[in-house]
Amino acid sequence: MAKGKIRSANSSGGEERKVYQEFGPADPMARGIPDRPPNQQTVRVQVSRKGRGGKTVTVITGFEHQPDSLTALAKQLKAQCGTGGTAKDNVIEIQGDHAQKLVELLVAKGYKAKRSGG
């Protein structure tokens, strides 16, 4: 069986019952990621070009936020840098090389931000 698949069997009462489930809910967001305060989070800021057709992006990892608060933070950071980007899978990607500026902005917001990579 593939990860997250649930095989059900009907009992005599006609109810669906769970027979098999691997590694918790199929949807990772169903587990409820706690929204930790910024001063308890260490985030890494690094510049990357791999797998992006030569385009440079600044990648920020290590967040422990709900998806909606991560999206709101990404929107604030994109506005401060004057560029586009995205927030997905607890990672924020900002277009362009803005690593130093993002470290300063995140430290000002209370995060423990570190520059990673070259």
Rosetta blueprint (number, residue, H / E / L):
1 M L
2 A L
3 K L
4 G L
5 K L
6 I L
7 R E
8 S E
9 A E
10 N E
11 S L
12 S L
13 G L
14 G L
15 E L
16 E E
17 R E
18 K E
19 V E
20 Y E
21 Q L
22 E L
23 F L
24 G L
25 P L
26 A L
27 D L
28 P H
29 M H
30 A H
31 R H
32 G L
33 I L
34 P L
35 D L
36 R L
37 P L
38 P H
39 N H
40 Q H
41 Q L
42 T E
43 V E
44 R E
45 V E
46 Q E
47 V E
48 S E
49 R L
50 K L
51 G L
52 R L
53 G L
54 G L
55 K L
56 T L
57 V E
58 T E
59 V E
60 I E
61 T E
62 G L
63 F L
64 E L
65 H L
66 Q L
67 P H
68 D H
69 S H
70 L H
71 T H
72 A H
73 L H
74 A H
75 K H
76 Q H
77 L H
78 K H
79 A H
80 Q H
81 C H
82 G L
83 T L
84 G L
85 G E
86 T E
87 A E
88 K E
89 D L
90 N L
91 V E
92 I E
93 E E
94 I E
95 Q E
96 G L
97 D L
98 H L
99 A H
100 Q H
101 K H
102 L H
103 V H
104 E H
105 L H
106 L H
107 V H
108 A H
109 K L
110 G L
111 Y L
112 K E
113 A E
114 K E
115 R E
116 S L
117 G L
118 G L
